[in-house]
Amino acid sequence: MLIPRFLMRHQVLVEPYLGNTSTGPRYGPAATIRCFLDAQIRMVRSPAGEQVTSSSTVYADPGTVAPPASRVTLPDGQVTTVIWAKARDGGGLPTPDHVEIALE
């Protein structure tokens, strides 16, 4: 089961982080992701275990690729980065499977 389509009202542009080079971060090709964007400030833990502030959360379809440090352009044009992305799988329960992406 997926998140109902009528809730996927937003689109964000995700450029997946590929690593650092001598000239700075390197990103993959940009992909437009249909999602639900929740602009809510909350505290989350980074992959390194640090407590950081997340300005918003994106809920997208399973299989969405957004590794930490990926660049994301929000519908209002604001550019932010991914703190973490987690697959949420109901394991066969009638809950919507999705990817939750915390943004700086």
N, C-alpha and C positions, 0 to 999 in steps of 0.2 A: 504494500500500500504506500502511495506517495502523498505528499502534501497536496491538498486539493488545488487544482489549477486556478480557481478564482482567488485564492490567497496569494498567488505568485504575481503580485502586481508591480514589482520593481524590476529594473535591469541594472546590473553593475558590470563594469569592464574589469576583468581580472588578467593581469600579466604575471604569470607564474615566475617565482624567483628561481634562478638557475645557479646562483653562486656569485662570488666576488671575482673580479678581474683586477688588473693593475689600474684600470681607469674607473673602478667603482662597481656597483651591483650590476648583474646581468639578468635580464628578464626574457622569458619566452614570448611567443606570439600572443597578442591580446585576444581574449574570448569574451563575448557578451554572455552573461549568465542571467537567466530569468530566476527571480528569487523573491523572498519576503524579507524586507529590510526592517529591523527593529532598532530604531535610534534611541537606545537606552544606555546610560552610563552605568557601568558596574565594574567591580574588581574581579580579575581573572589571574590565573597563573600562566606565565610564559613557559615554553618548552624547557627553559633553563631553571624553572622553579621560582622565578621572581614574581612577586605580586605586582601587577600592572593594571592600569585603567583602560578599559575597553569602552570606546565611544558608541559602538553599535555592533549588532550581530546580524549576519546574513544567514538565512535558511535556504538551502538550495537542494536540487535533486541529487540522489546518490550518484557517485562517480565524478562529482565536481572536483577539479584539481585546483587547489589553492594552498601550496606549502607556506609555512611561516616565512615572513619577510616579502611575500608577493605584494605587488602594487595593485591597489583597487581604486577605481574611479567610481564614486557614488553618483546617483542620478542628478544631484545638484552641482556636480563638477568637482567636488572636494576629492582630493587624492589622499589615500591613507594606506596603511600596510596591514597585512595579516599577522595576528599574534599567534593563533593556532587554528587548525581546522580538524574537526572530529566527525567521523561517520557515526550516525545514530541509527542503529538497526534494531527493530522491535523483536527480532528473532522469531518471526511468524505470528506475533501478537497483532491485533488490529490497531496498530499505531503507525503513524506515517514515518517511513524510513526517509532519512535526509542527511545532509552534511551541514553541520553548524560551524560557522566561521566567525571568530571573534576578531574585530578590527580595532586598531589603535584609535 
